[in-house]
Amino acid sequence: MKTKQQTPRHIGLVKHDSWLEPYENAIQGRHDHAMWKLSQLTNNGRRTLSEFANGHEYFGLHKTKHGWVFREWAPNATDLYIIGDFNNWRDDEQYRAKRIPGTDNWELTLPEKAMQHGQLYKMHVRWNGGEGERIPAWTRRVVQDPETKLFAAQVWNPEPYKWKKRAFRPQTSPLLIYECHIGMAQDAERVGTYDEFRQNVLPRIAEDGYNCIQIMAIQEHPYYGSFGYHVSSFFASSSRFGTPEELKQLIDEAHQMGIAVIMDIVHSHAVKNELEGIGNLCGDPNQYFYPGDRHEHPAWDSLCFDYGKDQVLHFLLSNCKYWLDEFHFDGFRFDGVTSMLYYSHGLGEAFCGYEDYFNGHQDDNAICYLTLANRLIHEVNPRAITIAEEVSGMPGLAAKIEDGGYGFDYRMAMNIPDYWIKTIKELKDEDWKPSSIFWEVKNRRADEKTISYCESHDQALVGDKTIIFRLIDADMYWHFKKGDENETAHRGIALHKMIRLVTASTINGGYLNFMGNEFGHPEWIDFPREGNGWSHKYARRQWNLVDNKDLDYHYLGDFDREMLKVIKSERRFNRTKIVEIWHNDGDQVLAYMRGSLIFVFNFSPTHSWVDYGFLVPTGSYDVVLNTDSPAFGGNGLADDTMTHFTNYDPAYESEHKEWLKLYIPARSAVVLRKN
């Protein structure tokens, strides 16, 4: 008697991608490791992961109805004092903490009058063989003395902020992200503030049509020029931009405008500074970080967290929950995920095949942490947004945890900006191939959503170039005034719009733009440092350029606004299928359809096509966006007011398709909507 052959039961990640079958044991093993750790941290489900991640409510300095309580995890300490304005910065028996019996935690209780809101303080820690002044790891407020440049914790107990918008649901279909930096978000050559951003920049973002802001450099960092990526105090919002309450007001008003707010969270490494950071909090440099060869990041001059320690997991998971609960952030973009995943930090690796993701060179502890972090974040806020900045292409990063993935909602499509840089640098315009462009902007795993982008802050830093500068370079200084454009400027304006349109219109999750790049902000980003005389000249955004209607910048900004409007006009745009209609590399023409919208591109620098035909669903079509419109700095060669009717062809009657014929000027793109 024949038995029915059983179909193998694969974990979900492998079901979606049969090429992963040889690595199923590794995928299952990573998943099981994370689930084992979850069970351990939650006491076999007797408490939630969210209840575990409440370290910020226990550690640090807190005002209670009886006075003040301070706690710190300091396993290597032999003595610990709080010193500050309230005791002339000297050891005082009243301010001496005690080790809680049977633990590595220290505690100090004080009467209400022992310290006041706004006073400065630090820990004075002693250990076997040494001592030092330290900023507590869990402190929520750190300020820098403008004279000495030294940092200190600050007693912070203001009136609680009263939220006007208590419940908020992000719009994610599609997610349109405006990546921004508070400090450089103003015209003036200085550090901007939360209030200035809220009053001056937030309305611009809303008007431009973005529904999410991604804020960089929120966690306190001692060196402004680190762009916020060398974090010292993980629970403190950067005081150089203002107070925590001012940040909360910014987020609250963004929510009232329908704009979600996510933050760049840096859990991939920490600053090495001992006086400001947690690198040697109590005489043990490995308290939070890996020992030995894995202690320091070889490229970033920073310290690498030991994700295998429960106390470190407690610290980082509590940090995630703190920003969600205390500030109402809507989620996170996790920085440096590739660095976390691999012992090599991804340095010098090509990642040419699946075996490179499962060759034993991966940090299972970090994979476990990322999985737990996503589990926690969505437990605290089911609508939260998590994005992984990851360049290696690790499968499953943005797949469901139950399928063996790591649980991110999105991953950054980091291949796309690299492709545009390579194309602009290495290919003549006549060699741009639509087939290659179309493949690259859609190159992603079917079961993982991505955030597509042409360029982020990475491409704007000193040593790199923005797209507009690669296209126009120094001619931006001399030929970006209306009526004075040369051919280089015209080319740059045209391609800037086309590159953005083909990238944004092929998303399967979201689209990201860095602050100012939408209107072709000139020059690079260079934060004040010794090498530039501590100048803020290039660490700002010149909004006056896009506001000046005599200059060409507003063409690009106006186009970006209309492009997003068209994308949002199609219901659930990012869920509509991308249906290729036509591509011809010889003609340099590409056409595809999403829902009721047809996108047509002519990348040829010289050839305009008359009556260029495509087979499309039968009906009539109106132009809703044209990169060549005079309103966007184009030539206005086509009549966009006319309705385009399809032409009957009996050969395709059964398919309900007819010919749509268009005039497509050189180096232009048009979007049409089916009536």
TAHU-V441762 format. One line per field, one symbol per residue. ss: DSSP state (h for helix, s for strand, l for the rest). phi: phi as a letter, one per 20 degrees, with the letter a starting at -180 (. if undefined). psi: psi as a letter, one per 40 degrees, with the letter a starting at -180 (. if undefined). A space follows every 50 residues. Layout:
BEGIN
ss=???
phi=???
psi=???
END
This chain:
BEGIN
ss=lllllllllllhhhhhlhhhhhhhhhhhhhhhhhhhhhhhhlllllllhh hhllhhhhlsssssllssssssslllsssssssshhhlllllhhhslssl llllsssssslhhhlllllssssssssllssssslllllllsssllllll ssssllllllllllllllllllllsssssssllllllllllllhhhhhhh hhhhhhhhlllsssssllsslllhhhllllllssssslhhhllhhhhhhh hhhhhhlllssssssllllsslllllllllllllllllsllhhhlsslll lsslsllllhhhhhhhhhhhhhhhhhhlllssssllhhhhhsllllllll lllhhhhllllslhhhhhhhhhhhhhhhhhllllssssllllllllllll hhhllllllssslhhhhhhhhhhhhhllhhhllhhhhhhhhlllllllls ssllllhhhhslllllhhhhhhllhhhhllslllllhhhhhhhhhhhhhh hhhhlllllsssssllhhhlllllsllllhhhllllllllllhhhhhlll slhhhhhhhhhhhhhhhhhlllhhhlllssssssllllssssssllssss ssllllllsssssssssllssssssslllhhhllllllllllssslsllh hhhhhlsssssssslllsssssssl
phi=.eeffffgedfggfgebffegfdffffffffffffffgfffellnfbeff ffedgfedendcedfdqccccbebfefdbbcdcrgfclmcfcgfdeecff gmcdddccdcfgffbcgnfebbedddbfnaaaecegfdfdbccdffeeme dbfcfcbffgfefededbdfecceedddfbcgfdecffeaefcgffffed dgffffffofdbddeemfffbfdgffmnedfddfddfgffepegfffffg ffffffendfcdcfdddeabffgefeddfbfbncfdgdcfemfefdffdd lbddgefeefffgffffffgfgffffdmgeqbdfemfgfffcgemnfmde lebgffecdnedefffffffffffffgfffbgefdccdebdfngfngddf ffenednffbcfeffffffffffffddfgfdfdgffgffffdfaffecec deaeacfgedfgncbfffffedlffffdcddgndfefffffffffgffff ffffedfdbbcccegnffdmgfmddcfgbgfdmleegddbcefffffefe degfgffffgfffffffffeglgfeffedfeabbffemdcbbccmedddc cceffcdeddlfdcecggqdcdfdabfefgfdneemedeeeeeedfdfbg fdffelcbeddcecfglbbcdcdff
psi=hhihhhhhhiiddddegdeedeeddddddddddddddddddeffeeiidd ddffddediahihieebihhiihgdeieihihiadefffihhddfhiihh heieiiihiiidediiheiiiiihhiiheiiihihideiehhihhddeei iiihhhgihihhhdgdhhhihegihhhhhihddefidigahiiddddddd dddddddeeiehihhifdhhhdhdeeeeeghdhdehiheeeaiddddddd ddddddeehihiihhgeeiiiehdddafdgdfeheedeiiiadedihdde fiihigeehdddddddddddddddddefieaihhifdddddideeeheid geiddeefeeeigddddddddddddddeddhdeihhhhhhedfhiedfii deeeaeeidiihgedddddddddddeiideehhdddddddeegiidehii hiidiaddeeiheaiiddddddbeeddeffiheeiadddddddddddddd ddddeeiecihihihdddefhiaahhihiddfffiedefihgddddehee iedddddddddddddddeehhfdeeiihhhdiihddefhhhiihbehhhh hhehedhhhhfhiihihhaihihehhdeiddfeaefdiheeihhiihhhd deddefiihhhihhiifiiihihh.
END
